[in-house]
Amino acid sequence: MTLELKTVRHIARLAHLKLTPEEDRLYLEQLGQILSHVETLQSLKTKNVPPTTHPGGLSAPQRPDTAHSTGPSQNLLENAPLREGQLFKVPKVL
Amino acid sequence: MTDIGNLARHSAREIAEKVRRRELSALEVARFFLERIQRLDPRVKAFLRVFPKEAEGAAKKIDEKVSRGEPVGRLAGVPVAIKDNILVEGTETTCASKILEGFVAPYDASVVQKLKQEDAILIGKTNLDEFAMGSSTENSAYFPTRNPWDLRRVPGGSSGGSAAAVACRMAPLALGSDTGGSIRQPAALCGVVGLKPTYGAVSRYGLIAFASSLDQIGPLANDVADLALLFRVIGGHDPKDSTSLAGAPADEELTRLKPQISGLRIGLPREYFTTDLDREVAQAVERAAKNMEKLGARLSQVSLPHTRYAVSTYYLIAPSEASANLARFDGIRYGPSLLKNGKDTASLSLETLYEENRGRGFGPEVKRRIMLGTYALSSGYYQAYYGQAQKARTLIRQDFEAVFQNVDLLLTPTAPTAAFLFGEKTSNPLQMYLSDALTIPANLAGLCGLSLPCGKTGAGAPIGLQLLGPPLQELRLLQAAFAYQESFSWEPCPLS
């Protein structure tokens, strides 16, 4: 499996990761190795095999849909890098 | 009165019992373990944070309860170390990542609430591979943890801090999390016992998610009965976790565990005993199998034919889920951020902010897995990678379902080798991934599994065996492990 540098850069953009040129080259090599290893899965015949999205198939119990208080939002806001009053402050989006 | 110097050899059960009977005060216990941490941890570096004030405060409250004659919990006065991807309200939780530096948990994880209800003492937060991604604790953004048996070697990972803390008795009990072996593998490398409960058996509310279809919180301890007790405390249904199962395995049989292995059918999967296995590890596990046979277990060879696809399956599914789960770390609501550096928000685009914060905040292994997962989920590759891995996962699960028609438990080595040296596998990520080959299948299939010591290498490094059971058969697993443990003499870690 050979990856191209432009694919690595495209993936980094999709993942919202700013990578250095050294990181680009490192991941080009390492992701290539890992993807070659996982190629073994292509030899499996899976045409009629259903996918497993989570283990078990045991059903989750139900509960009444009741409202609860989640407590004060103050300690959530205290972790904010930047805020204005009770709001998170972010760069202009639109 | 109890000889306080001897406390390191006490089980959690003994400590709780003595606190209850006023033979020991919870404050004495807390101070004993805090002193031990102060003395040993500069060498081992298992803890990211220790809570001396809070621990002593909680201990005093328990002593007051006891002296007023009020009932106390099952873990009265027992110090418990918590892996730093589990939230403890009002304390910093970082997942050993720079991207969460300074993040103060706004609430308690459900397992932490349960520990508090049972009067346990939260003594500190333990080191891990960043976001639980790794098998050696070398991926911590802060410092690596050392194996207390041999400080030149890794403790395993990702719950390396928890396993090391328990091994040299800086805490009698610890919590870890296991996504592909992160409780069992460090337990094996540090010579302690560790349980990965069935998927859904322990609430994950307040566990910072890595791979949601695989993650499970579980206990680490020095003996199987302590392990069962801690599992009993943290297990059971939690309405705050939608993957939490009804039919809680929490019952009195776990609290008063009895050894039981006679008559059990135990399978030895031939795919787990390949030439990749270290010779000393193979010999120790084979000796353990013979011991179990002497104790009345019925052994047989079995086959799990899709085992060789497990690592590839895991390293597509776990990074895919991680790439989605870790999208939330962007420096907007918490964590270090360009926003904090007084940057004018008007001059920043949201995209640049995300990319800069994440590029600086995540370490190399986390970035590698986010990249891998993003690739596996990206348009044009989804079916070939993620889709195919989900189907392979079905085949791996079906292997176990078939084999558990004929056997009650499976016996395997926990890890292909004993503890390796620092730096031995860091330059080749794939080599590191392969050290999880024997623990990953249980996560893919949602089974319960545990690791317990079964011998040492010639160089004195602990070797662990793994027992695997069908979903929700923790009791069977723990009873068998208990019977084996009683037949086997084990010298604890000499570091003091």
Interface residues (C-beta under 8 A of the other chain):
Chain A: T7 V8 I11 A12 R13 L14 A15 H16 L17 K18 L19 E23 L26 Y27 Q30 L31 Q33 I34 L35 H37 V38 T40 L41 Q42 L44 T46 V49 P50 P51 T52 T53 H54 P55 G56 L58 A60 P61 R63 G71 N75 L76 E78 N79 A80 P81 L82 F88 K89 V90 P91 K92 V93
Chain B: G90 G102 F103 V104 P106 Y107 T198 Y199 G200 S212 S213 L214 H237 P239 S242 T243 S244 L245 A246 H306 R308 Y309 V311 S312 T313 Y315 L316 S323 A327 D330 G331 I332 R333 Y334 G335 P336 S337 L339 K340 T345 A346 L348 S349 L350 E351 L353 Y354 E355 E356 R358 G359 R360 F362 P364 K367 R368 I370 M371 L372 T374 Y375 S378 A384 Y385 G387 Q388 A389 Q390 K391 A392 R393 T394 L395 R397 P429 L430 Y433 N443 L444 A445 G446 P471
